[in-house]
Amino acid sequence: MLMPSIFNDNLFDDFFNFNYPTFQYGTDDLMKTDIKETDQGYEVTMNLPGVKKEDVKAELKDGCLTIQASSNTSKDEKDSDGKYIRRERYSGSCSRSFYVGDAVTQEDIKARFEDGTLKLDIPKKEVKPAVEEKKYISIE
């Protein structure tokens, strides 16, 4: 039906539906994360398909662990004369942040990157409650 809708359907969707195949770069699986709690801490497994190890950065600041990944890919196909039949490029970056606590330091976190998967071991640290210091008012 060619009526506008409040559900983000475009008025011309039915009219211009040519059923052409769309090209996607497989970003659906990018940075999907599994977090498993163990007795010692947390095991974080993050999917980073198509990303190289040197393009992944992990930063810990104020108890927040931020993982950044960038990717640059190109697919060139040429015919026998060297003319381009198709050229596709993808360039992008993404990041995710997790709060791990102020007691965790950069040296506590162990990270390894294998086959497009980043694995992090984050230990549990107990936050010691601050000892309340009693402050007395001097009476004259």
N, C-alpha and C positions, 0 to 999 in steps of 0.2 A: 504494500500500500504506500502511496506517495504522500503520506502525511507526516509533518514533523513530530518528533517525539521528545519527551523530556529525558529519555534514556540514551542520549548521545548518538542517536541514529541520524544520519545525514539524509536530507530530503532527496538527494540524487543517488543514494546507494543502489536502489533498484534499477534506476535508469542507466547508470554507467557501470553496471556489473558485467565485465567482460570475461570474468573467470581466468585472468592471467595468473600464472604462478608468481608468487612473491618470493623474493630472496631474503633470507634471514641469515644472520651471522652467528647463530647459536648462542646468544647471550642469555637464554633462559636459564642455563645451568651455572652461570657465572656467579660466584661468591655464595653459592648455597652452602650453608654451614650446619654441621652437626656438633653438638656440645654434649659430652658425656661426663658425668660426675663420678669420680672415684674417691677412695679414702684419702688419697694424698692431695688431690686437686681436681682440675678439669682438663679433659682432652678435647681440643677444638680441631675439627677437620673441615677445611674449606676448599671447595672445588674452584679451581682457576684454570679452566681449559683454554689452551692456546696462549697462555701467558708464560713468559720466560722468567726464570728465577731472578735475574737482574732487574726485572720490571716490577718486582714486589717489594714493598716497604712496610715495615711494622714500627710503630712509634708508641711509646708509653708516656703519657703526660697527665699529671694530676689524677692518677688512678684510672685513666681511660686508655684502653688499647685500641689503636686505630690501624687497620690494615688497608693499604692502598695498592691497587694494581692498575697497570696501564698496558694497552695492547695496540700494536700496529701491524696489520696484516694486509697483504695485497695478493690478488690472484690474477695473474696475467696469462692469457691464452692467445697465441699467435698462429696465423696460418702459415703455409709453406713459404710465402713471400715475405714474411716478417711483419705483416700488417696485423693490427689488433682485431681480434674477433670479439673479445670481451675483456674488460678490465674492471675489477672490483676492488675497493679498498675499504678498510675499516680502521678507524682510529678512535680510541676512547679510553676512559679511565673510570674507575669506580672505587668506592671505599665503604668500609663498615667499621663501626665502633662498638666496643663492649666495655662496660665498667667492670674492672677487676679488683678494685679496692686500692686504697692509698698505701696499704702495707706492702703490696707487691712491688718489687723493683725490677728494673730491666734485666739484671743478671739472673733473676729467678725464672724467667720465662725461657723455655727451650723451644726452638723452632727448626723445622726441616721442610724442605720442598722437594717432592718426588712426583714425577709423572703428572704434573698439573694439579697436584694436591698439596696444600699447605697444612702441616700438622703442628699444633702448638700444645705444649704442656705447661699449664699454669697452676702453680701450687696454691693450696688454700693457706691463707695467713689469717691468724686471729688478730682482730683489732683490739688492742689493749685499751680499755676505757681509761680516759684521762682521770688521774687522781684529783679529786676536787680539793682544791686548796682553800682552807678557811682563812678568810680575811676578817680581822677584827677591827672595829672602829675604836680608836683611842678616846677614852673619856677623860676629860679634864676636870 
